[in-house]
Amino acid sequence: MSMKKSSLQLLYEAILQTDPRPASLVSPLPSIPATPGLEGLAALSGLLSPQTTAGHGVVRLVDRISKPPVGGLKQDLETTVRKIFREVWSERDGEIVPGPEDLKLGNDAVVLNAAVLYADMSGSTKLVDAYEPQFAAEIYKTYLACAAPIIKDQGGVITAYDGDRIMGVFIGSRKNTNAVRAALRINGAVWDIIKPALKAQYPNTNYNPKHVIGVDTSKLNVCRIGVRNDNDLVWVGRAANYAAKLSSLSDEFHIYITHSVYDSMHDDVKYGGVNKEHMWEARVWTAMGNFQLYASTWKFGV
C-alpha cells in the first residue's frame, strides 16, 4: 500500500518538474515531515537549501516561488522609459486645438500659443462632507453645465473635466480677451442663474456656491500620454500650470488673471458698467515669487 503524500511533498514535486536541469543533476526527493502550515513550509524550505556536495544542488523553495518570470511588466516598463528618454521629438505648430487622434503616442507634440482657463468650485471638500452626495452632484453638474457652453460660445475648446472643474483652451488673435470674457460670463452664470435656482429649489439650505477661475497665456506643447486604447493629452507649459493654480486661490475674488493676459486683452474686458469702471485689482502672487496678477469680482451677463 502506498503512503499518502502530504501537500508539501506534492508541492515539492511540482516545483522539481519545472527544473530545466537533467534529472541526474537534481537532488533526490528528501524525506519531508508532514508538518502543516508555516512550520511545514519552513521545514521544506530548509530541506531545499543549496547543497555543495557532488557539484550540484537544489534551488530553495522560496526562490522558486518568488522569482518573477523572465521579462514581464518590469522589463516592459524599463524598455518604455528608455525609449521615451532616447526618442527624438517631432514638433509642429498648431493652428487648431488638437485631439488625441492628432498626435502619436511617441515623442510627438503640437506647439500652440494659447490662453488657458480653469474654472473650479471652491470649498468642495466641505460640500461633500456636509451635504448629501446627490446635492453635491447637483452643484457640480449645474456649474459645469453653465461653464462648458460659455467656454464654447467664446470660441474655446474644452480639453478636460476634473471633478468639479473644467479646462478650456483658446487660440487666435483674441484668445486672451475671449478667455477673460468667458470667465466673466461664467461668474455671471453663478450669480444670475445657479444661485437663484438653488434658492428656489432648496429655500432652507445655507449652502452658498463659490468658485474661482484662473486664466493665463503662454506657449504650450501638447503631447499624447498613456498607452494604446487608454490615453489622453497633456498640456505642457506655464499657462496650463498657472491657470490651474490660480483657480485654487482664495475665493475672495472670483477671477484671477496673469499680467500677460491683462496686458494683451482688449479694453472691453478691462472696463465695465455704465461708467466704464476698471474691473481689475492688481495683486501680487507671493507663493510664486511675487508674480504680478489681476483679480476681479465683476460679472458679465450670460
Beta strands, then each sheet from edge to edge (+ up, - down):
strand 1: 90-93
strand 2: 108-121
strand 3: 157-162
strand 4: 165-170
strand 5: 211-227
strand 6: 230-236
strand 7: 255-258
strand 8: 271-272
strand 9: 277-278
strand 10: 281-285
strand 11: 291-296
sheet 1: 1+ 2+ 4- 3+
sheet 2: 1+ 2+ 5- 6+
sheet 3: 1+ 2+ 5- 7- 11+ 10-
sheet 4: 8+ 9-
end
